[in-house]
């Protein structure tokens, strides 16, 4: 499976869970389409700490993720 295919599959799993929000540092275009199609808001994380990001989300401190990229393509090198 390509990274794009994996992202779409992960997005579908998230959509199937009927969540209201996804907290993530980045998201590919096709995965974002699946997430947004399920009426799930995508928010940009501010730290690598899950606890800190959940607290920031609950306090309304996270911004919507606007930098949706065309695909992953080995961004982590």
C-alpha positions as CSV (number, residue, x, y, z in Angstrom):
1,X,0.0,0.0,0.0
2,X,1.3,3.5,-0.8
3,X,1.5,6.2,1.8
4,X,-1.5,7.9,0.2
5,X,-3.5,4.7,0.3
6,X,-2.6,4.2,4.0
7,X,-3.7,7.8,4.7
8,X,-7.0,7.3,3.1
9,X,-7.6,4.0,5.0
10,X,-6.6,5.7,8.3
11,X,-9.0,8.6,7.5
12,X,-11.8,6.1,6.8
13,X,-11.2,4.4,10.1
14,X,-11.4,7.8,11.9
15,X,-14.6,8.7,10.0
16,X,-16.2,5.4,11.0
17,X,-15.6,6.2,14.7
18,X,-18.1,9.1,14.4
19,X,-15.7,11.6,16.1
20,X,-16.2,15.3,15.9
21,X,-12.5,16.4,15.6
22,X,-9.1,15.2,14.5
23,X,-6.0,16.7,16.1
24,X,-2.9,16.3,13.9
25,X,0.2,18.2,12.8
26,X,-0.4,17.5,9.1
27,X,-2.8,15.8,6.8
28,X,-2.7,14.8,3.1
29,X,-5.2,16.1,0.6
30,X,-7.1,12.8,0.0
31,X,-7.3,11.9,3.7
32,X,-8.5,15.4,4.5
33,X,-11.3,14.9,1.9
34,X,-12.4,11.8,3.6
35,X,-12.3,13.4,7.1
36,X,-14.1,16.6,6.0
37,X,-16.6,14.5,4.0
38,X,-17.5,12.9,7.3
39,X,-18.1,16.3,8.9
40,X,-15.1,16.0,11.1
41,X,-13.1,19.2,11.9
42,X,-9.3,19.0,11.5
43,X,-7.2,20.9,14.0
44,X,-3.4,21.6,14.0
45,X,-1.6,20.3,17.0
46,X,0.9,22.6,18.8
47,X,3.1,20.0,20.6
48,X,3.9,16.3,20.4
49,X,2.2,15.7,23.7
50,X,-1.3,14.1,23.3
51,X,-2.3,15.4,26.7
52,X,-1.3,19.0,26.0
53,X,-3.0,18.9,22.6
54,X,-6.3,17.6,24.1
55,X,-6.1,20.3,26.8
56,X,-5.5,23.0,24.2
57,X,-8.4,21.7,22.1
58,X,-10.8,21.6,25.1
59,X,-9.7,25.2,25.9
60,X,-10.4,26.3,22.3
61,X,-6.7,27.1,21.7
62,X,-6.1,24.9,18.6
63,X,-6.5,26.4,15.1
64,X,-8.1,24.6,12.2
65,X,-5.5,22.9,10.1
66,X,-5.3,24.9,6.9
67,X,-2.1,23.6,5.4
68,X,-3.4,20.5,3.7
69,X,-0.6,19.0,1.5
70,X,-1.0,17.1,-1.8
71,X,0.4,13.9,-0.3
72,X,2.9,12.5,2.2
73,X,5.7,11.4,-0.2
74,X,8.3,10.7,2.4
75,X,8.1,14.1,4.1
76,X,9.8,12.6,7.2
77,X,12.9,11.9,4.9
